[in-house]
């Protein structure tokens, strides 16, 4: 058969699932059917498959291009993907990249039974958590069942034109880190670029600010009304889904609660993670009890020497806490609704969120608090602490 250049880049055996799938997964499956037929030289079957795909979604540009190539193959040999005279090569490369990403996703389809490395514990109010794997153009959705994440589904996504690991304003990259959905913007408040809506994320977070990472406006959003999907690397830094997928996802998101972990590559939990999590949870409880005991020296041992808050370093924090504790006859500290997320792109650091219930002989308050804990040697210590 006539070989496509883009097929040689993704020469895989494709199996067609026997069960019905969701709309976006159906699109990828139908594309796989087409490419399987092409690989086997069954051009008429391939055309029939891609015709059905284009009919189901006329705005699927990748499918339209494959169909155009197949039609031209009836008249003359095809020497490459998108073999149209004067075709814009950058657009063709974008579509080739999308074909590779979607085929890779389809090839890797398998039951997901493991727990992501980045979701150690969800609090009771967080119904779902998202993990974005930038290297696989995939957004995973996990449901919170008794504090543990369970896989629900995943979606094809696009990220920044220059990839992940954002550092500066306008660098066309998607940030790596732990963020939260902080708002919901309806389509009627946005231009058509953002499709059926947008969900701003909490970039930059405390760790980003500490490292001088700039920029803003990192959103999860949809595609223009005339576009089914975008190439894997095509946004200004946002995470972009097909509008149908965004509409499904939007029903699961909770403003101010849903965590969104963005990583360069998905990793799965192992026995070491379980041991580290157990040690961390134990250390958090020791921190709470040492604070409650008014043993300031024991309390401060939970803080790393390079600790920082919004306005204090370790020395200032130690001085402040020593003065406060000296004026207390008794203290009681409770920690509720605890969540724990290992931070992608770093070693042995986690983000801890909880509701703190503090009472003493002369003060009572409740607040939402965030801490960054880092494992230094064999011990977990607090690197950052502040109100949410």
ABEGO torsion letter per residue (X at the ends): XBBBAAAAABBBBBBBBABBBBAAAAAAAAAAAAAAAAAAGBAAAAAAAAAAAAAABAABAAAAAAAAAAAAAAABBBABBGBBBGBBAAAAAAAAAAAAAAAAAAAABBBBABBBAABABBBAABABBBBBBAAAGBBBBBBBBGGBBBBABBBBBBBBAAEBGBABBGAGBBBBEBBBBABBBBAAABBAAAEAEBBBBAOBBAAAAAAGBBEBGBBBBBBBAABABBBABABAGBBBBBAAAAAAAAAABBBGABBBBBBABBBBBBAAAAAAAAAAAAAAAAAAAAAAAGBAAAAAAABBAABBBAABBAAAAAAAAAAAAAABABBBBBBBGBBBBBBBGBBGBBBBBBBBBBBBAABBBBBBBBBBBBBBEABBBBABBBBX
